[in-house]
Amino acid sequence: MKKLGFTLAEVLIALALVGIVSALTLPTLVSENQKKAQATALSVAVSDFETAMRSMMEAEDVTELVDTKAWKRVANNLSSGTSEANIRNFVGDISDYIEFQSFDRNVSNFYRGKTVRDINGNSIGAGNWAMSGKVVFSTNKNLAYMMNTGNVQNRVITAAQALTNGINLRNVVAFITIDINGSQPPNMFGRDIFYFELGDDGVLYPFGGRDVSFMVNQDVTSTWNNANSVYACTDAVKARLGVGCTARLIENGYKMDY
């Protein structure tokens, strides 16, 4: 007589195999979906901020951020580093374009009780060079913008230098760190924390890109795709916290392929 259906043992074996395959593939699928969500969130954060800068400059009919009333307030105290009061005023001036919800005096307060890590999973403190001296503003989109204006006076090049080296960044007005999901995990550079220099054209220039490479090192080789670079974010080497992964992500069309 021809056998119909499956025995209980066969069904159990099939279910076990499905479970094994799911256990192997599901984490990968979840990870890829998380990466897509993180990349999309950064795209929104960058777009919102740059749109706010352009709108403010257009409203005052100027072409450089340093000529706006808001940034002149910040510039009043650049010699002593970040001026909390001036930056608070600046954020108040751009609140017509970005809806801010809360303010923290420093990164330590913002990440209180949380662990911040580099792209390799190592814990870093709020006093680290990439985090220190910043004041934090959170938005209604659960984004956090961290701003520091210390030492930006040294980040200026001539138009001729920019043209010769094929870059657009000529004058840095602030260092901006973006956490795309506030203080929520993973709080890791290259995953939900990203590092930029803000140019006087209102554009956010990512660390690990050609523009920041020239501004910091006077060459265009200290980029994310150079394994010997201090900002390397290659498949084999992810250096200096992973801040260079910001440029890798953006240059790859907001695809987090690392």
Secondary structure, 3 states (H helix, E strand, C coil): CCCCCCCHHHHHHHHHHHHHHHHHHHHHHHHHHHHHHHHHHHHHHHHHHHHHHHHHHHHCCCCCHHHCHHHHHHHCCHHHCCCHHHHHHHHHHCCCCCCEEEEECCHHHHCCCCCEECCCCCEECCCCCCCCCCEEEEECCCCEEEEECCCHHHCECCHHHHHHHCCCCCEEEEEEEEECCCCCCCCEECCCEEEEEEECCCCEEECCCHHHHHHHHCCCCCCCCCCCCCCCECCCCECHHHCCHHHHHHHCCCCCCC
